[in-house]
Amino acid sequence: MNSQNITWREEFNISNKNIPSIIYSNEFFDCFPVQQFQKKEKWYEKRVKYNEERQNFTLVSKQVEDKTILKALEKFEQVKVAEISRSRDEYFKLVCAFIKKYKGVFITIDYGYKNPPNHLSLQTIYQHRKTHLFENIGNQDITAHVNFDELISIANKYNLKIEKFFSQKDFLISYFYTERIWHI
């Protein structure tokens, strides 16, 4: 392989669309904003509220009344929690449309789940340690696990073939662990 034939792009705007692309991401989709929901008798959205008087942030719950959101939450009835990222889904639709039209392959590695967990996954990290959401504001990573079922569903709508789906553990064992044993 000649390294002069590889092009790195800052934006998702590929000029030569006549050749297949390899699109790779690592820990990219977990950075998109999510809406968090919890079901009590009814669905509630967790929101951040700023108190001007106290100059602090708090979490509040607001009952969901939007019929579109309530419809999307139906598939989470069993686990009673949900994290939905519309912007993540919209961005992934762009990737799928591009792959469908111009051919290629998309590889992503991220923290996430295939079946929705019964807990919320939003977390903040500062200097390699988990922190509270309202500590180190502006200086810490905020991440939420990726719902791979949702990404797979979007890819299927574009008739894209899912070649392999692995947890990170299974991927490493399948492709590297056995190789490493033979080289030791």
N, C-alpha and C positions, 0 to 999 in steps of 0.2 A: 504494500500500500504506500502510495506517495503522499506525504503529509501536505504537499502543495494543493492537493485536490479536496482538502477538508476546509470548510468554511464555518466559522462561528458567527452567530448572529445575536445581537442585543435585542432585536425586535422580531416578532413573528411576521416578517415580511420578506419572503424568499424571492429573489429576483429571477432566477432561472427555474421556472416551474415545469420544465420539460424533462426533468430527471427525478427519479424517486428520491425521497428524503428519509433520513434517519433522525427522528426527533427523540431526544433523551432528556429526562428530568430526574433529579434526585432531591427529595424533600422539598418539592415545589408546591404541590397541591395542598399540603397541610397549612400553608400560610394564608389561604383565602379566608375572608371573614365568614363566620357562621352565625345563624340564629339558633338559639338553644330553646328547647321546649320541654316541659314536663307535664305529665297528665296526673291530675288529682281526680276529681269528679269530671272536670273539664280540662282542656288544654290551656296551659299558661306559657307565655314567653318570658324568659329571663332577659331583663334589660339593665343597662347601666344608667344610673341617675346621678347627676351632679347637684350637690347642695351648695348653693351660693353662700349662704350664711356660714356654714361650717367649713366651706371650701374642701369638701371631700366627695368621693364617689361611693355609691352604695349599689347593691343589686336589688332590683324590685321585680315583681311578677305582674304581668298584665294578661288578662284573659284574652285568648285568641278568638276573634269574631270573623276574621276574613275567611270566606268560604273556600278560596283557592288554597290557602295554607291548611285549613282543616282537612281538605281532600288529600293533600300531600302527607298529612300526619296519620292518615288511616293505616298505612303500612307499619306504623310504629306502635300500634295499639297494645301488642303483647309486651313490649319492653318498657312502655310508658315514658320514654325519653327519646329525644331526637335532636340532631344537629343538621341543619339544612344550610347549604351554601349555594345560593343562586349564582353568584359570580364565578365560583369554581365550575359549576355545571355549564354556564355560558362559555367560559374559556375553553373547556374541554370539547364543546360542540364545534368551536372554531378549529381545533386540532383535528377532530374527526372529519370535518368537512374537507379540510386540506388533504388529509391522507386519502380520503375517498376519491377526490378529484384528481390528484397528482400522483398517487401511489406512494408507497413507502411503508415505514414501520415506526411505531411509537413504543418506547420503553420508558417506564416510570418506576421509581423506587420511592416508597413513602411509608410513613406510619399510618396505619389504618386498619380496617376490618372489612370482612366480607359479609358477615351477618351482624346486624346492629346489636351493640352491647346494651346492657341495662343500666348504663351510667353515662354521664356526659364526659367528653374527653378533652375539652378545652383546658389547656395548661399554659403556664408561663415559666420560662427558664431564664435565669440570670446567673452568669458565671458557672454554668454547668449544674446548677441546682434549681429544683422546683421552688417557685416563689408564689406569693399571693398576687392575684390579678392587679391589685391596686398599689403594689410596691414597685419601685423603680420604673415608674411610668415613663415610657419613651426610651428606656434603656434595656428592655428585656424582650426576648422572643415570645410571641404569643402563637400558639399552634393548636390545631384541633385535628384529630385523626380523620383520615379520608374514608369516606363510604365508598368502597370499591364496587359494591353492588350497583350503586348509582352510576358510576363511570362505565361499568360493563353494560348497563342498560342503555346508556347513551350511545356507546360504540355499536351495540346491536341495532339501534335505530338507523345507523348509517351503513348497516350490513357489513361491518368490519369483522374480521375473524380474530377472535381472542386465541392466540396461539398457546400461551401458558399464563396461568395465574398462580403465583407462589407467595407464601409468606416469606419474609426475609430468611427466617431459619431454614425453611425447606429449600429455598433457592441456594443458600450457601452449602447446605449438605449435599444437594443434588449435583452442583457444578464445581465445588471447590474442595469440600471435605475429603472426598475419596481421592481426588487428585493429590491433595496434600499428603495423605497417608502413603501413597506410592512414592513420593519424593523424600520422605523422611528416612 
